[in-house]
Amino acid sequence: MDHNEFEKIVVEGIQAIPEKFLEKLDNVDIVIEEGPTREQLEKLKIRNNDHLLGLYEGVPKTERWNYAQVLPDKITIFKNSIEKIANSEKEIKEIVRDTVWHEIAHHFGMSEKQVRDSKIRKNKYN
């Protein structure tokens, strides 16, 4: 799948999020990368990047005090990782939607365990 097609799927994933959550996103950029960097994998202690579908980097809303004049938080969706585990375009759309939700939950302060245990992202890709 080319980058533009994948970008449209990510936009659809973002649009699937209820407005009440989108309104509360604060200082966040959502970007697409082909795959994670070596530094990102090392930081997360991941040896096999096939399973890193997305990444939230920033200061969760629950930890923001005197938060001003800072670079935006960053949510990265990893195109190649998602394409490697998906068997169809429909599955790519599902994984992207779930990954966007997952990373936005981190922005709102949920830990990895909380996100995985929540109803927000119960699926076979965790």
Backbone as CSV, one residue per row, in Angstrom:
resi,resn,N_x,N_y,N_z,CA_x,CA_y,CA_z,C_x,C_y,C_z
1,MET,0.860,-1.171,0.000,0.000,0.000,0.000,0.906,1.234,0.000
2,ASP,0.558,2.207,-0.825,1.401,3.406,-0.855,1.089,4.316,0.341
3,HIS,1.972,5.264,0.550,1.886,6.130,1.731,0.574,6.922,1.766
4,ASN,0.134,7.433,0.617,-1.097,8.238,0.586,-2.323,7.424,0.972
5,GLU,-2.394,6.183,0.498,-3.519,5.316,0.873,-3.503,5.036,2.377
6,PHE,-2.312,4.766,2.889,-2.187,4.481,4.314,-2.555,5.717,5.134
7,GLU,-2.138,6.867,4.677,-2.471,8.119,5.379,-3.983,8.319,5.459
8,LYS,-4.702,8.003,4.384,-6.164,8.115,4.395,-6.770,7.184,5.448
9,ILE,-6.193,6.002,5.596,-6.683,5.058,6.599,-6.429,5.596,8.002
10,VAL,-5.283,6.218,8.220,-4.992,6.816,9.529,-5.973,7.952,9.816
11,VAL,-6.258,8.771,8.823,-7.232,9.859,8.997,-8.597,9.273,9.361
12,GLU,-9.001,8.199,8.696,-10.263,7.537,9.035,-10.234,7.033,10.479
13,GLY,-9.088,6.488,10.904,-8.947,6.008,12.276,-9.107,7.133,13.284
14,ILE,-8.547,8.276,12.964,-8.680,9.448,13.845,-10.134,9.921,13.864
15,GLN,-10.760,9.957,12.707,-12.154,10.413,12.618,-13.117,9.472,13.323
16,ALA,-12.700,8.222,13.541,-13.554,7.255,14.243,-13.592,7.499,15.747
17,ILE,-12.715,8.342,16.235,-12.667,8.656,17.661,-13.789,9.645,17.975
18,PRO,-14.558,9.386,19.020,-15.629,10.320,19.373,-15.116,11.747,19.585
19,GLU,-15.899,12.684,19.152,-15.537,14.105,19.229,-15.167,14.528,20.655
20,LYS,-15.845,13.952,21.651,-15.562,14.360,23.035,-14.112,14.066,23.427
21,PHE,-13.470,13.091,22.784,-12.050,12.822,23.038,-11.165,13.699,22.156
22,LEU,-11.546,13.844,20.901,-10.746,14.669,19.996,-10.643,16.104,20.494
23,GLU,-11.733,16.620,21.063,-11.728,17.986,21.591,-10.714,18.162,22.708
24,LYS,-10.414,17.079,23.413,-9.524,17.154,24.573,-8.070,16.825,24.242
25,LEU,-7.796,16.471,22.996,-6.400,16.285,22.604,-5.716,17.635,22.693
26,ASP,-4.586,17.665,23.317,-3.922,18.930,23.571,-2.455,18.835,23.171
27,ASN,-2.080,19.598,22.146,-0.688,19.691,21.733,-0.133,18.325,21.316
28,VAL,-0.809,17.674,20.363,-0.425,16.344,19.899,-0.365,16.318,18.375
29,ASP,0.729,15.785,17.847,0.839,15.526,16.414,0.727,14.027,16.199
30,ILE,-0.010,13.628,15.175,-0.100,12.215,14.795,0.588,12.082,13.445
31,VAL,1.625,11.244,13.404,2.436,11.102,12.198,2.532,9.633,11.798
32,ILE,2.937,9.422,10.563,3.146,8.078,10.035,4.622,7.935,9.708
33,GLU,5.205,6.836,10.145,6.580,6.491,9.795,6.568,5.082,9.236
34,GLU,7.543,4.768,8.410,7.639,3.417,7.863,7.865,2.403,8.981
35,GLY,8.738,2.736,9.910,9.019,1.843,11.032,9.712,2.604,12.139
36,PRO,9.843,1.978,13.301,10.487,2.647,14.430,11.995,2.783,14.219
37,THR,12.563,3.769,14.868,14.018,3.945,14.823,14.679,2.959,15.787
38,ARG,15.950,2.774,15.620,16.715,1.919,16.529,16.619,2.455,17.963
39,GLU,16.667,3.780,18.096,16.587,4.395,19.426,15.237,4.118,20.088
40,GLN,14.166,4.190,19.319,12.835,3.903,19.870,12.744,2.453,20.332
41,LEU,13.264,1.537,19.521,13.233,0.121,19.888,14.065,-0.142,21.141
42,GLU,15.248,0.479,21.207,16.118,0.292,22.375,15.473,0.862,23.632
43,LYS,14.880,2.040,23.519,14.238,2.682,24.666,13.126,1.798,25.234
44,LEU,12.385,1.144,24.354,11.275,0.290,24.766,11.693,-1.160,24.999
45,LYS,12.985,-1.442,24.763,13.536,-2.793,24.924,12.805,-3.800,24.044
46,ILE,12.558,-3.392,22.807,11.891,-4.253,21.839,12.947,-4.785,20.876
47,ARG,12.986,-6.080,20.737,13.959,-6.700,19.829,13.383,-6.924,18.451
48,ASN,12.083,-7.142,18.378,11.447,-7.420,17.103,10.424,-6.315,16.833
49,ASN,10.764,-5.406,15.916,9.901,-4.241,15.690,8.597,-4.570,14.973
50,ASP,8.388,-5.819,14.569,7.133,-6.171,13.903,5.925,-5.879,14.782
51,HIS,6.113,-5.883,16.089,4.979,-5.724,16.993,4.819,-4.309,17.526
52,LEU,5.673,-3.399,17.125,5.496,-2.007,17.535,4.664,-1.310,16.463
53,LEU,3.369,-1.218,16.734,2.426,-0.685,15.756,2.288,0.829,15.862
54,GLY,2.468,1.340,17.074,2.355,2.771,17.313,3.145,3.137,18.547
55,LEU,3.379,4.436,18.711,4.163,4.898,19.850,3.702,6.292,20.252
56,TYR,3.470,6.467,21.553,3.171,7.791,22.107,4.434,8.302,22.775
57,GLU,4.864,9.490,22.400,6.011,10.136,23.032,5.574,11.521,23.476
58,GLY,5.623,11.755,24.774,5.212,13.050,25.274,4.926,13.021,26.753
59,VAL,4.235,14.041,27.199,3.856,14.174,28.596,2.349,13.971,28.690
60,PRO,1.911,12.869,29.309,0.471,12.627,29.422,-0.236,13.778,30.126
61,LYS,-1.476,13.998,29.768,-2.251,15.098,30.362,-2.291,15.019,31.890
62,THR,-2.262,13.816,32.428,-2.325,13.650,33.883,-1.040,14.079,34.586
63,GLU,0.024,14.302,33.823,1.314,14.684,34.413,1.744,16.093,34.034
64,ARG,0.858,16.867,33.488,1.220,18.211,33.029,0.982,19.247,34.113
65,TRP,2.056,19.854,34.554,2.004,20.956,35.514,2.913,22.043,34.970
66,ASN,2.455,23.289,34.964,3.222,24.376,34.372,3.645,24.015,32.954
67,TYR,2.701,23.540,32.193,2.941,23.013,30.853,2.708,24.112,29.838
68,ALA,3.793,24.726,29.371,3.666,25.794,28.381,4.926,25.843,27.533
69,GLN,4.776,26.327,26.332,5.876,26.514,25.391,6.720,25.245,25.239
70,VAL,6.046,24.129,24.957,6.751,22.866,24.739,6.389,22.338,23.350
71,LEU,7.255,21.491,22.841,6.963,20.837,21.574,5.751,19.932,21.738
72,PRO,5.027,19.681,20.663,3.856,18.803,20.768,4.243,17.373,21.140
73,ASP,3.336,16.688,21.830,3.472,15.256,22.002,3.372,14.642,20.610
74,LYS,3.878,13.426,20.486,3.900,12.791,19.171,3.338,11.382,19.261
75,ILE,2.376,11.102,18.400,1.871,9.742,18.225,2.327,9.302,16.840
76,THR,3.068,8.205,16.813,3.566,7.684,15.547,2.874,6.369,15.244
77,ILE,2.380,6.250,14.030,1.780,5.008,13.536,2.792,4.404,12.563
78,PHE,3.169,3.137,12.801,4.217,2.502,12.009,3.614,1.649,10.892
79,LYS,3.700,2.171,9.702,3.085,1.575,8.513,3.566,0.147,8.246
80,ASN,4.870,-0.058,8.175,5.389,-1.384,7.825,5.010,-2.440,8.855
81,SER,5.055,-2.087,10.120,4.707,-3.041,11.171,3.255,-3.490,11.039
82,ILE,2.384,-2.544,10.754,0.964,-2.866,10.611,0.735,-3.722,9.368
83,GLU,1.366,-3.349,8.282,1.189,-4.117,7.048,1.712,-5.550,7.186
84,LYS,2.752,-5.736,7.984,3.317,-7.082,8.155,2.366,-8.033,8.869
85,ILE,1.539,-7.525,9.776,0.665,-8.440,10.525,-0.746,-8.521,9.955
86,ALA,-1.082,-7.597,9.066,-2.435,-7.583,8.497,-2.516,-8.507,7.285
87,ASN,-3.675,-9.113,7.132,-3.900,-10.015,5.999,-4.763,-9.394,4.905
88,SER,-5.272,-8.194,5.167,-6.138,-7.546,4.182,-6.204,-6.050,4.474
89,GLU,-6.756,-5.310,3.531,-6.932,-3.876,3.756,-7.910,-3.635,4.902
90,LYS,-8.932,-4.461,4.989,-9.895,-4.340,6.091,-9.181,-4.497,7.435
91,GLU,-8.290,-5.453,7.507,-7.554,-5.675,8.755,-6.593,-4.518,9.047
92,ILE,-5.989,-3.941,8.011,-5.138,-2.763,8.200,-5.963,-1.650,8.829
93,LYS,-7.172,-1.432,8.326,-8.040,-0.378,8.869,-8.364,-0.634,10.338
94,GLU,-8.653,-1.878,10.691,-8.957,-2.222,12.086,-7.754,-1.993,12.989
95,ILE,-6.584,-2.426,12.535,-5.370,-2.278,13.341,-5.031,-0.807,13.516
96,VAL,-5.127,-0.034,12.441,-4.834,1.403,12.532,-5.790,2.072,13.508
97,ARG,-7.081,1.799,13.371,-8.075,2.403,14.278,-7.747,2.063,15.734
98,ASP,-7.472,0.797,15.995,-7.175,0.365,17.359,-5.867,0.960,17.870
99,THR,-4.890,1.088,16.988,-3.594,1.646,17.392,-3.720,3.127,17.709
100,VAL,-4.481,3.857,16.903,-4.709,5.281,17.183,-5.379,5.432,18.554
101,TRP,-6.420,4.641,18.812,-7.095,4.675,20.118,-6.098,4.388,21.239
102,HIS,-5.308,3.367,21.048,-4.344,2.929,22.067,-3.388,4.069,22.429
103,GLU,-2.814,4.704,21.420,-1.828,5.758,21.676,-2.487,7.016,22.249
104,ILE,-3.692,7.320,21.840,-4.404,8.469,22.421,-4.714,8.197,23.894
105,ALA,-5.013,6.955,24.232,-5.243,6.608,25.646,-3.996,6.913,26.474
106,HIS,-2.813,6.680,25.911,-1.575,7.041,26.618,-1.494,8.555,26.823
107,HIS,-1.906,9.324,25.824,-1.916,10.785,25.948,-2.788,11.228,27.132
108,PHE,-3.873,10.493,27.366,-4.765,10.822,28.471,-4.295,10.240,29.802
109,GLY,-3.125,9.595,29.805,-2.521,9.166,31.061,-2.654,7.699,31.394
110,MET,-3.211,6.906,30.503,-3.357,5.485,30.803,-2.028,4.756,30.590
111,SER,-1.682,3.860,31.509,-0.481,3.042,31.371,-0.714,1.962,30.321
112,GLU,0.346,1.278,29.934,0.206,0.187,28.968,-0.746,-0.877,29.491
113,LYS,-0.595,-1.235,30.753,-1.483,-2.246,31.343,-2.929,-1.768,31.342
114,GLN,-3.156,-0.519,31.727,-4.521,0.017,31.735,-5.131,0.014,30.343
115,VAL,-4.338,0.388,29.341,-4.853,0.419,27.968,-5.206,-0.997,27.531
116,ARG,-4.323,-1.937,27.792,-4.559,-3.319,27.367,-5.753,-3.940,28.097
117,ASP,-5.957,-3.554,29.350,-7.062,-4.106,30.139,-8.397,-3.414,29.857
118,SER,-8.339,-2.244,29.248,-9.564,-1.465,29.057,-10.390,-1.983,27.883
119,LYS,-11.593,-1.501,27.825,-12.465,-1.827,26.705,-12.085,-1.035,25.466
120,ILE,-11.218,-0.040,25.625,-10.833,0.807,24.499,-10.151,-0.013,23.415
121,ARG,-9.357,-0.989,23.816,-8.557,-1.669,22.801,-8.434,-3.158,23.091
122,LYS,-9.505,-3.864,23.142,-9.485,-5.300,23.305,-9.488,-5.922,21.921
123,ASN,-8.343,-6.417,21.478,-8.298,-7.083,20.180,-7.156,-8.078,20.127
124,LYS,-7.029,-8.756,19.037,-6.038,-9.820,18.909,-4.628,-9.316,18.635
125,TYR,-4.426,-8.009,18.502,-3.117,-7.484,18.170,-2.295,-7.117,19.387
126,ASN,-2.841,-7.221,20.566,-2.104,-6.902,21.801,-1.277,-8.065,22.240
